[in-house]
Amino acid sequence: MTINCKGQLIDLSVPKVMGILNLTPDSFYDGGRYNNDKDILSQTEKLLNEGATFIDLGAYSSRPNATHISETEELQRIIPVIELLIRNFPKILLSVDTFRSQIAHESIAAGACMINDISAGKLDEAMLPTVASLKVPYVMMHMRGTPQNMQGQTQYSNMMNEVLFYFSERISKARALGVIDIIADPGFGFSKTVAQNFELLNNLERFKTLELPLLVGLSRKSLIYKTLNTTAQNALNGTTILNTIALQKGAHILRVHDVKEAVESITLLQQFS
């Protein structure tokens, strides 16, 4: 199983790690931490040295009840950082976390190579046609509603069946438009309760029926720290445990704040394959 990033075929038969670099002041774990060139470059170098294959840039916080920002502000946050990173790390593979087609278009033009959309195209009807025209890998995530109201949309008659049906519909639409490399993200923490998140992880093998690479984003999320009665800052050990379970159940990409620990999980699990 491979995806094409800037003409480079990335083999996902051995899972890869996507390092998170949030450019927002209000992200749930690292908001406001990387707000100048020196800190951005230092953190990016750290993530790459620890083994990240991709760096995921986010300029719009998608945490529950996040503040809505304009498209202009999102562009102003993200484009200069893409240009900065491409200048300093010419071979870097940048993913851009956005649900807006204009941000996607401008980001790829600036040097990014992948779009990571929390809404699978449902918050911007132009997103799927845009990604198809850009011919870049596309991460589509399951979510109901928006970051501002998703936590009130957790009522399912059969959550797993509904999530899988959501993907079958979105994948079909993307394929019809010509999107080639699609990656599915089950959406841990998005429009799901803690119990539903664990149900999702417990049934992760069912996503193999999609016949797509699977991206899992569990890093320091509330299902971990609420269960352990701790905080996001103290949720690294829990993250590593759940990432290991996700790998055993078929995850191809781990999206994480802490790259070193995720890479170690992959390396050790390879000894049992």
Helices and strands as residue ranges (DSSP letters): E 2-5, E 8-11, E 16-22, H 37-49, E 54-58, H 71-88, E 94-97, H 101-110, E 114-117, H 127-134, E 138-141, G 150-152, H 159-177, E 182-185, H 194-202, G 204-210, E 215-216, H 222-227, G 232-234, H 236-248, E 253-256, H 259-269, G 270-272
